[in-house]
């Protein structure tokens, strides 16, 4: 499997898990939509900070 976990990164470097097993990520302006392999959906105002695909991580920061 090649899904990733999505985290929100705080200004202090702390990470908060937003979603596990992300299958799909779409960007619509300032809104990032995540869909997991289980069908769970989440939308949040954020920007992509880093994609680390070998580590299966999506790092986001709030706008």
C-alpha positions as CSV (number, residue, x, y, z in Angstrom):
1,X,0.0,0.0,0.0
2,X,1.2,3.5,-0.6
3,X,-1.2,5.6,1.4
4,X,0.2,8.2,3.8
5,X,-0.8,9.8,7.2
6,X,-1.6,13.5,7.2
7,X,-0.4,15.8,10.0
8,X,-1.0,19.4,10.9
9,X,2.3,21.1,12.0
10,X,2.2,23.8,14.6
11,X,4.4,26.8,14.9
12,X,6.3,25.0,17.7
13,X,7.0,22.0,15.5
14,X,4.4,19.8,17.2
15,X,2.4,17.5,14.9
16,X,-1.3,16.7,15.2
17,X,-2.6,13.7,13.2
18,X,-5.4,14.7,10.9
19,X,-6.0,11.4,9.1
20,X,-4.5,8.0,8.7
21,X,-4.3,6.0,5.5
22,X,-4.9,9.0,3.1
23,X,-5.6,7.7,-0.4
24,X,-6.5,11.0,-2.1
25,X,-5.5,14.6,-1.5
26,X,-7.0,17.5,-3.6
27,X,-6.3,21.2,-3.4
28,X,-9.1,23.6,-4.2
29,X,-7.8,27.1,-3.6
30,X,-7.0,27.3,0.1
31,X,-8.9,24.1,1.0
32,X,-7.2,20.7,1.1
33,X,-9.5,17.7,0.9
34,X,-8.3,14.4,2.2
35,X,-10.0,11.0,1.7
36,X,-8.8,7.9,3.4
37,X,-8.9,4.3,2.1
38,X,-11.9,3.8,4.5
39,X,-13.9,6.6,2.8
40,X,-13.4,9.1,5.7
41,X,-13.3,12.7,4.4
42,X,-11.8,15.8,5.9
43,X,-11.5,19.3,4.5
44,X,-9.4,22.1,6.0
45,X,-7.9,25.4,5.2
46,X,-4.3,24.6,5.0
47,X,-1.3,24.5,2.7
48,X,1.1,21.6,2.0
49,X,4.3,22.0,3.9
50,X,6.0,18.8,2.8
51,X,5.2,15.5,1.2
52,X,7.5,12.7,2.3
53,X,6.2,9.8,0.3
54,X,8.8,7.3,1.3
55,X,8.0,8.0,4.9
56,X,4.2,8.0,4.1
57,X,3.8,11.5,5.5
58,X,1.8,14.5,4.4
59,X,2.7,17.6,6.5
60,X,0.2,20.5,6.4
61,X,0.1,23.9,8.0
62,X,-3.0,26.0,8.8
63,X,-3.5,29.2,6.8
